Structure formats: C-alpha cells, structure tokens
Amino acid sequence: MVRDAERTVATITLTPEAEQGLWSEAELKEPSLFINKLTVARTHAGQNLGGRLLDWADDRAYRAGATWLRLDAWTTNEALQRYYLDHGFTHVRTVREGAAINGGPRVSGWLAQRKTQPQEHGFVDQTPDIRPLLPDNGKVSKNAGRR
C-alpha cells in the first residue's frame, strides 16, 4: 500500500493464487505471480502511482523467481485493458465462459501478462522478502508478496 501521511492512497495485491478457470494448466505450471485489486485514490490519479505499483509487483515477482507477472481485467473495460497494454502487458486471451469466484457471471476474463524483470519503482519497500519460487511445483510460497 502507498501512504500519503496518514492516508492510504494506493494499494495492490500480489499473490501466487490464480482465479480458477482463467489460466491453462500449462500456464499455471510456469513460475508466475498474479496481480489483483490495484486501486489508486481519485485524489492521487494522474501521478503514475498505478504504473509504479505495477513496476513494484514486477520487481517483487522477478526477485521471487517468477517468469511472468499476470492479471485479469474486466472484459468490457477497454480503457483499463489499454492501460495495462501501455504498461508493457501483452493480451493473452479473453475468457468469457465459467462463473466468477463469487458465483455470479464471469466479468473479469481479459488475461494479460508481462515477463518479469528488475524495476525501478521509487518506493521504499517495507514488505517482507519473498521466498524464491519452489522448484518442485513452480508456485510461490503462500506468504510471498501479500500486500
């Protein structure tokens, strides 16, 4: 999370867990971390906090040994999709079938990824170190990078 004095102004969740039904079995075997819940307060929009958080997540994923930083976005939100493309993500495919994790219809099935690499994000990172990827199953420790 990004704080401005006593206020949280941006947040991101970086997790080893992918939403069920989105990524293929082969993709899930590849060392990856997944972004969800990227949010920036409207009062701080236009300051590239979202882009810097994406770079922070990329850097963390790289240091954990992940090959890919992946995300899913709403299938109907073309502006958000363009935002991710402009930040170096490549569209993989759009999944429309299946149900959302809350049991409702799937709305978040636009899948994108970018290859991880070291990033200069400008944040003072106070999160615990991420454990390296486990070599036997290609997953990151459940405690890795939760933020």
N, C-alpha and C positions, 0 to 999 in steps of 0.2 A: 504494500500500500504506500501511497505517496501522501505525505502530510505537509500542510502549509500551516505552520504554527500548531494550533490545537485541532485543526480540521483535516479530515481525510478528504483528499481532492481527486484521487485516482486509485484504482485497485485492479488487480489481475489475479487469476488463479492459474497456476501451472501444476499440472497433475500427470501422473503416469497412467491414469484411467481414461479410456476412450468410451464414449457413449456407445452402448450396444447397438449393433446393426448398421453402423456407418462405415467402418473401415473393414477391409477384407482380412481374412485370416493371414494371408501373406504379409499384408501391411502391418498387422499387429505384431508380427514376429520381428519387424525391423525396430531397432532402438529409437524410440520416439517419446517425446513429451507433448502434452496437449494443453492448449490454452482454452480457457473459458472464463466468462464473466469479466471481460475487460470493460471497465467503466471509468469515465472521466466526468467530473462535475462540470455542468454547463458554465459555471463561473470561471473555469480554467480551460475551456475549449480554445483551440487555436494556438496553444503553446507547445504542441508536439509531445504532450505527456503520453498519449496513447502510443505514438511511434517509439518513444523511448522505452515504454514498458514492453513493447514487442521486442525491442533490442535486448532489454534486460532478460526477458524469457529466453530468447535465442542464446544469449551468453550463458545463462544457467544450464540450459539443455546441452550446449556444447561441452561445458565443463563436467557435466554428468556422464558424458559419453554417448549422448543421443545423436543420431544421424539426422533426424527430422524433428522440426517443430511443426505441429499440426493443429488445425482448428476446424470448427464448423460454424457456419453462419446461417441466418435465415435465408431461405431460398428466394424470398420475394424482395429482400433488401439489397437492391443493386448498388446503392451508394456505399453501403458497408462492404460489399464484395469488391468494389473498385478501390476502396480504402486499403483493404488487405493486399490486393494486387499491386497497388502503388508502394506498398511496404515490403515488396520482394516475395510475396507468396505466389504460388502457382496453383491455379484451379485444377483439382484432381478429377472431380466429377460431382454431380448433384444426385443425391439420394432422396427420393420422394415417397417410397413405399415404407411401410412399417409404422410403428407408433413411437411417440416421444416417451421419454423416461417417466413422465407423469401420467402416461396412459392415453393422452389426447393425440390428435393427429400430428404427424411429423411436420414441423415447420422449419427446423434447423438442420438442413441436409446438404448445404453447399460446402463441399470439403476443399480445403486448401492446405498447402504445406510449403515450407522452405527449408533448405538444407542448413543445418546449424553451422555457426562459425563464431569466433570471438567477436564481441561487440563492445564499442564504447558507448555506454548509455548515459553516463554522467551522474548516476545515482550512487549514494553511499549505501552499499548493500549490507544490511544488517540481518539478513536471513541466515539460518544455519547452512553450513556446507552441504551440498548434495552428495550423497553417496554415488560412486560410479555405478554404471549400469551393471546388472547382474549378468555374467557371461552365459549362464545356462538357459535363460529364458528370454533375454532381450528386454526385460522390463526394469524400470527404475524402482527402487525401494519405495514403499507406500508413503514414507515420511519425506521423500525427496521433494524439495521445491514448493511445498504447500505454502501459499501466501495469500 
